[in-house]
């Protein structure tokens, strides 16, 4: 069964299993989320639910969003995300989705926005090797190097790994294991690292390639 939830990355820590092994985990505050909209095959051509996460004040809410949440009968939410499901009959507008929809040991995919690093050189961005620091290399140790053919075709090929914007893009990490769940505090501990900085918004869904 497909399912998903919106969460906020709290940070990383480590826990111990029954054998005493250390497990590095990312702690995520998952929900509670409210069902702001329900889509069905009859009305929209596919089955999905739209979840809202974190309350927003009336002053922060635009009129179109205010009308959207008023129709759903819920308070305004900062973050909205649609999750396609195989069956939405178990959900109704206004329902609350909490962290306990997942269980320890389950495989999940986590989507987030990576840390933005601004305009970055090829060495940091693509992990290129610096030039030798000896024998007259000069002050070009971190330059890109040869750019492309000279006489033909006399241009730089597309997709050449060069300097540019690095980070601040959506990334999904697949097949992470749910190590622990605290349903009372809406906390999900996922084994390993997930994209983004502390406090960043992440989307958790059950793994599609598990």
C-alpha positions in Angstrom: 0.0 0.0 0.0 1.3 3.4 -1.0 1.5 6.1 1.8 3.4 9.3 2.6 3.9 12.1 5.1 5.5 15.5 5.3 8.2 16.0 8.0 10.9 18.4 9.3 14.5 17.3 9.7 15.6 17.7 13.3 19.1 16.4 12.9 21.3 13.4 13.2 22.2 11.2 16.2 22.8 7.5 16.9 20.9 4.7 18.6 21.8 1.2 19.7 20.0 -2.0 18.6 19.4 -5.1 20.7 23.0 -6.4 19.9 24.6 -3.1 21.0 25.5 -2.0 17.5 25.6 1.7 16.8 23.1 2.9 14.2 23.5 6.4 12.8 20.0 7.9 12.3 18.3 11.1 11.1 15.5 12.2 13.3 12.5 13.6 11.5 9.4 15.2 13.0 6.8 13.6 10.8 3.4 15.2 11.0 0.8 15.5 12.2 -0.4 16.3 8.7 -4.0 17.1 7.7 -5.7 16.0 4.5 -6.4 19.3 2.7 -7.7 17.7 -0.5 -8.8 14.3 -1.8 -8.5 13.4 -5.5 -10.2 10.5 -7.1 -10.3 8.9 -10.6 -13.9 10.2 -11.1 -13.1 13.8 -10.4 -9.4 14.2 -11.3 -8.4 11.1 -13.3 -6.2 9.6 -10.5 -6.2 8.8 -6.8 -4.2 11.1 -4.5 -4.4 13.0 -1.2 -2.9 16.5 -0.5 -1.4 16.8 2.9 -0.7 20.0 4.8 2.0 20.4 7.5 2.7 23.2 10.1 0.2 25.8 10.9 0.2 29.2 9.3 -1.3 32.4 10.6 -4.2 34.2 8.8 -1.9 37.1 8.0 0.5 34.8 6.2 -2.2 33.1 4.2 -3.1 34.3 0.7 -6.8 34.6 -0.2 -6.7 31.6 -2.7 -5.1 29.4 0.0 -7.5 30.6 2.6 -10.4 29.6 0.4 -8.7 26.2 -0.2 -8.3 25.4 3.5 -11.8 26.8 4.3 -13.3 24.4 1.8 -11.3 21.6 3.5 -12.5 22.7 6.9 -9.0 22.9 8.3 -6.6 25.6 9.5 -4.1 27.1 7.0 -0.8 25.1 6.6 2.6 26.2 5.4 3.6 23.2 3.4 1.4 21.2 0.9 2.4 18.0 -0.8 0.4 15.6 -2.9 0.9 11.9 -2.6 -0.5 9.5 -5.2 -2.1 6.4 -3.7 -3.6 3.3 -5.1 -6.7 3.7 -2.9 -8.0 6.8 -1.1 -11.2 5.4 0.2 -9.7 5.3 3.7 -9.1 9.1 3.7 -11.4 12.0 4.0 -10.8 15.8 3.9 -9.8 17.0 7.3 -8.4 13.7 8.5 -5.1 13.7 10.4 -2.1 11.6 9.2 0.5 10.8 11.9 3.9 9.1 12.0 2.4 5.7 13.0 1.4 5.0 9.4 5.0 3.7 9.1 6.6 0.9 11.2 10.1 0.1 12.4 12.0 -1.9 9.8 10.0 -0.5 6.9 11.8 0.8 3.8 11.2 4.4 2.8 12.3 7.0 0.3 13.0 10.5 1.6 13.0 13.6 -0.6 14.5 16.9 0.5 16.3 20.1 -0.8 20.0 19.8 -0.5 22.1 22.5 1.2 22.8 25.4 -1.2 26.6 26.0 -1.7 26.3 28.8 -4.2 28.5 29.3 -7.3 31.2 26.6 -6.9 34.3 25.6 -8.7 34.7 22.3 -10.6 36.9 20.7 -7.8 34.2 21.2 -5.1 31.3 20.6 -7.4 32.5 17.6 -9.4 35.3 16.3 -7.1 38.0 16.9 -9.7 41.6 16.5 -8.7 43.8 19.6 -8.2 46.9 19.9 -10.4 50.4 19.1 -9.0 51.7 21.8 -6.6 55.2 21.6 -8.1 57.1 22.0 -11.3 55.8 25.3 -12.5 52.1 24.6 -12.4 51.7 28.2 -11.3 48.6 29.8 -9.7 46.1 27.5 -11.6 46.0 24.5 -9.3 42.2 24.6 -9.0 41.3 25.5 -12.6 39.0 23.4 -14.8 41.8 22.4 -17.3 41.3 21.6 -21.0 37.9 22.7 -22.2 37.5 20.9 -25.5 38.8 20.4 -29.1 40.5 23.3 -30.8 40.0 23.1 -34.6 37.0 20.8 -34.8 34.4 21.3 -33.5 35.9 24.5 -32.0 33.5 24.6 -29.1 32.9 23.2 -25.7 30.7 20.1 -25.6 27.4 20.1 -23.8 27.3 18.7 -20.3 31.0 19.6 -19.7 31.6 19.5 -16.0 32.4 23.1 -15.1 31.9 25.6 -12.3 28.4 26.7 -11.5 25.5 26.5 -9.0 26.0 23.6 -6.6 23.3 22.3 -4.2 19.8 23.7 -3.5 18.1 21.1 -5.6 15.6 18.4 -4.9 17.2 15.0 -4.1 15.5 11.7 -3.2 17.4 9.0 -1.2 16.0 5.5 -1.9 15.5 2.5 0.4 16.3 3.9 3.8 15.3 1.8 6.8 13.0 3.1 9.5 15.0 2.4 12.6 12.6 3.6 15.3 9.3 5.4 15.7 7.9 7.5 18.6 4.2 7.9 17.7 3.4 10.1 20.7 6.0 12.7 19.7 5.5 12.1 15.9 9.2 11.2 15.5 10.6 8.9 12.9 14.3 7.9 13.1 15.6 6.8 9.7 18.9 4.9 9.3 21.5 7.0 7.5 21.5 10.6 6.1 18.7 12.5 4.3 19.1 15.6 2.1 18.9 19.1 3.5 19.9 21.2 6.5 18.4 21.0 10.0 14.9 22.3 10.0 14.4 21.5 6.3 11.1 20.1 5.0 11.3 16.4 3.8 8.8 14.1 2.2 8.7 10.5 3.3 7.0 7.7 1.2 7.2 4.0 1.2 10.0 2.7 -1.0 9.2 2.2 -4.7 12.1 0.0 -5.4 12.3 -2.0 -2.2 
